[in-house]
Amino acid sequence: MGFLAESLRASASLITTLDPDLLSAVWVSLYVSFWSTILASAIGIPLGLGLGLSDFSLKRPAITALNSLTAVPTVLIGLLVYGFISRQGPLGGFGLLFTPEAIILGDAILAAPIVANFTLAAVRGADPAIVPTALTLGATRAQSTVALVSEIRFGVVAAVISGFGRVVSEVGVAMMLGGNIRGFTRTMTTAIALETSKGEFALGIALGLVLLSVAFAVNVILHLLQQK
Amino acid sequence: MTGPPLYRLDGVRKLYGDRLALDIPALSLREGTVYHLVGPNGSGKSTLLRVLAFLLPPTAGVLEYRGGRVEWREAALLPLRREVTLLHQAPYLFDRSVAENVAYGPRVRGADPGAARRRVVESLEAVGLRGFGDRKARELSGGERQRVSLARALAVSPRVLLLDEPLSGVDKPSAAVIREVIRSLPARGTTVILATHDRGPLRGEGDLLRLSEGALAPPDAGGGETGVGSGGDHHHADL
């Protein structure tokens, strides 16, 4: 117990003194999470809308496939992207491996199905009268889709936040594609894994507390949106 | 009657799975009239209105609008939908202000903001909701919501206004306003097709179309109502 209490005290000191290693890991985490969420939303929102609004024979299998993609292990995504961006891979020439951009790419692939699924759920939960109402008032198909997105805006924002929540807390993709390079690709989660393996609990706990705060903030925002 | 009818239906059928919801061998509707589409719940009134609003393609048959055969392609439907507006039984109001709801139609048609604002003011005035523009649409009573949705339809000056049970669940003052607006529309050149399971509140106005289990039924023998006449192999509502 004394060891844990000591670690907790040391972690509090790291947070209050704004330890550079801690700040760097927090910054890298937020940076890659932000951009990967943007990328995932650019893919996931249109995908969820398309699946929700269209009608085609393979719609059900497509939704099942999308659901399955949300459960793909992060290390598998890491492995897959690694294969593409490693020196021998088809995208090896871009020199992406062990850069923040590599983590962004992997995290976007991880989060896109989540954003798509939440968007799909929002479309399915929307009032079925929205699109016909817009159409009968003279809207084009595109304008009616904009009206729908506007009406389910809280659901779409919740989808984006869920995507962010997923990527900010994952470790597999960041470790495999970022390489956990100090001050460059070291995120909160990879730093926690490393520091713990070294027996340096204080920094791990400090980062864990920050991560917990971020996760808590994300959940509070989600909860507030669900009240709307 | 001069010129083609407003609508001409030829062998129009609509199936939901195996269930036949609408089966109209022949029907013509003319412009500038109020039609009452009467029938019990599930008789196909809403389905017919959605077909006439170009929102629901029939499973079979031909629908003509102003002499032209309707092609169920988005590009071809847009100009038709911009002439015909359907007011749903439980109208959906966007989660915006009343003014934004009423301005939606003019806005998507590309009206300039000044013209759209004028249309909003005129339309709200027509339904007795002057000064309601800044209110949140979702916070209105049932009758007020129905009047806002009517104002929203009036704002686009439709050639045809289709109303699905517009007086259902509406308070008396709102019902009186809605009735008054409906009465005034033919004089402005708007054709009104009004679905109702109970013609009572609007008895004595316009022509009658009776639907039963998706098919047009013969008109009432008594009651002084105008019914659907049989004109050869076509039902004509021009009585």
Interface residues (C-beta under 8 A of the other chain):
Chain A: D127 A129 I130 P132 T133 A134 L135 T136 L137 G138 A139 T140 R141 Q143 A147 S150 E151
Chain B: R50 A53 L55 E74 L78 R81 R82 V84 T85 L86 H88 A90 P91 Y92 F94 D95 Y104 G105 V108 R109 R152 A153 V156
